[in-house]
Amino acid sequence: MHIAIIGAGLTGMTAAFELQKKGHTVQIFEKEATPGGLAMGFQNDGWEWPLEKHYHHIFTSDSDIRSLAEEIGVKFRFSRPNTSSYIDGDILQLDSPLKLLMFSKLTIVERLRMAAVLGYLRYISGWQSLEKFTAHEWLQKYLGRVPYGTLWEPLLLGKFGPYYKDISLSWFWARIKARTTKLGYPDHGFQKFADTLAEKIIENGGSIKYKSEVTEIKENCLTIEGSVKDVDAILVTVPNKLFMKLAPELPGEYMDKLQSFKGIGAVNMVLELDAPFLPNDVYWLNICDESFPFLAVVEHTHYVDKFHYNGSCIVYVGNYLPSDHPYFSLSDEELLNTYDSALEKISPGYRAHILSKTVFRVPFAQPIVTQNFSKHILPFQTPLKNVFLANMQQVYPWDRGTNFAVEMGKKVAWYIDSSYEKNA
C-alpha cells in the first residue's frame, strides 16, 4: 500500500518507519526545510550541536522514544538536573520529597499534606475516576487554599491562561505519575534524532519531500503545489484546525468536533549569554509569580555541556499563550523589553551578557484538556475513506511530548496496517 503522510514530526516519521516494516511504501510531505516538528532545531555560528527551538528533554519512563532511539542508533544520556521554583523572590529547589518537606513557604502541616496528596496521585494507577474533576477544584480542596495558591495555581494559570480552571485532574495526575527527576537528552540534540530517523526512512525506500505544502486532501488523493497525487491512504499529523482547511469535504458534524478542541501556542525566547543566568546550576525554574510575563526559565547549559555551544550559556524564556496574544506580534527586541524587569529580578545585570537572542513562535503547542476528555477524543479513522488522523490532540491522559508522539506513531501505523489487512 502506498501511504502519504502529512508532517515530518515524530508522529509522522515514526508511523512511516513502522509502516515500512509491514511492507508499505511511504512518502512524507513536510512544509518546513527539516524534520522534527516541535522538536526542530537551529544552529548559531560556532555551535557544535543544534539547539531545539522549544526546550526538550525526556524522562526515564519514556519507553517508546527510548526504544526507537536504540533501534536507530541514537544515544540518550540521563542525569538529574536541579528543578526549582521562583516564589516570593526566592529560588527554591522543589524536585524531591525531601526538598518538599523543607519548603519554608508552607507550614509543616501543609508540607505533609501536600506530600500525602502527591504521593496518593503517584500511587494510584487509573486516571478514569479522576477525569470528572478539574485540577483546580480538586487540588484546592485536598491541598488547601494556601499550598495550592502558592505552588500549583500559578503554574496552571501560567500554562493555560484563561482555561486553567477547566483542566482535567487526569492531566495533572499524568504529570505526577509519569515524570521522573532524571532527564534524558540525545547526543547532538533532538534535531539529530529527527535527522537520523528521516535517514532510516529513506534508506528503507521511503521519501520525504521538504518545503512541500499540501493544500487539499480528498479520499485517496492530495494536492501539493497544484499537482494531484493519487495514493492508497493518507495519514494526517497536523493540528485539527489545519486539517479542517485541508479537507473541505469532511462532514459538517465531524468539522464541529474538530473545531471543539481548543489549544494554545508557545512563544520561546532563546538567549545566548557569556555568563550563567540562573544560580546554583538551576536547570529549570518554574515561575510561581503571577506578575511575571512568562512561565519558566530554562538554562539548557546547566543540563547539557556549554562546550557544544561554543562555550555560551543558553537560556530559554518560555511562555504558553493563545495564538492571538500580542506577544506573537512583538519583535524580538520588544519582547525582551517586555520581559526585562522580571528577568532582572532573577539575574541582575544579565542584559550586559547577551550575545544573541532569537524568538520562536508556534500557534499550537498545547491542547486544552478538559473534564471527561476521553469521551471526546477522535479515532484515527476519519469520515473520509482511507484518511487517518493522528495528532497531539489525541494524546491522553499523558501530556503531549516526544515520547507520546512516538507512541502515537506506532499505534496509528498498527491501526492503518490492520485496516488494510481487514479490507484486503
HELIX and SHEET records of a PDB file:
HELIX    1   1 LEU A   10  LYS A   21  1                                  12    
HELIX    2   2 GLY A   37  ALA A   39  5                                   3    
HELIX    3   3 SER A   63  ILE A   72  1                                  10    
HELIX    4   4 PRO A   97  LEU A  101  1                                   5    
HELIX    5   5 ILE A  108  TYR A  123  1                                  16    
HELIX    6   6 ALA A  135  LEU A  143  1                                   9    
HELIX    7   7 ARG A  145  PRO A  147  1                                   3    
HELIX    8   8 TYR A  148  TRP A  152  3                                   5    
HELIX    9   9 GLU A  153  PHE A  160  1                                   8    
HELIX   10  10 GLY A  161  ASP A  166  5                                   6    
HELIX   11  11 LEU A  169  ALA A  178  1                                  10    
HELIX   12  12 GLY A  189  GLU A  203  1                                  15    
HELIX   13  13 ASN A  240  LEU A  246  1                                   7    
HELIX   14  14 GLY A  252  SER A  260  1                                   9    
HELIX   15  15 HIS A  300  HIS A  302  5                                   3    
HELIX   16  16 LYS A  306  TYR A  309  5                                   4    
HELIX   17  17 PRO A  326  PHE A  328  5                                   3    
HELIX   18  18 ASP A  332  ILE A  346  1                                  15    
HELIX   19  19 TYR A  350  HIS A  353  5                                   4    
HELIX   20  20 PHE A  373  LYS A  375  5                                   3    
HELIX   21  21 MET A  392  GLN A  394  5                                   3    
HELIX   22  22 THR A  402  ASN A  423  1                                  22    
SHEET    1   A 5 SER A 207  TYR A 210  0                                        
SHEET    2   A 5 THR A  25  GLU A  30  1                                        
SHEET    3   A 5 HIS A   2  ILE A   6  1                                        
SHEET    4   A 5 ALA A 233  VAL A 236  1                                        
SHEET    5   A 5 VAL A 387  LEU A 389  1                                        
SHEET    1   B 2 GLY A  41  PHE A  42  0                                        
SHEET    2   B 2 LEU A  51  GLU A  52 -1                                        
SHEET    1   C 3 ILE A  58  PHE A  59  0                                        
SHEET    2   C 3 LEU A 183  PRO A 186 -1                                        
SHEET    3   C 3 PHE A  76  SER A  79 -1                                        
SHEET    1   D 7 ASP A  90  GLN A  93  0                                        
SHEET    2   D 7 ASN A  82  ILE A  87 -1                                        
SHEET    3   D 7 VAL A 282  ILE A 287  1                                        
SHEET    4   D 7 ALA A 296  GLU A 299 -1                                        
SHEET    5   D 7 CYS A 313  LEU A 321 -1                                        
SHEET    6   D 7 GLY A 263  LEU A 273 -1                                        
SHEET    7   D 7 ILE A 354  PRO A 367 -1                                        
SHEET    1   E 3 VAL A 214  LYS A 218  0                                        
SHEET    2   E 3 CYS A 221  ILE A 224 -1                                        
SHEET    3   E 3 SER A 227  ASP A 230 -1                                        
END                                                                             
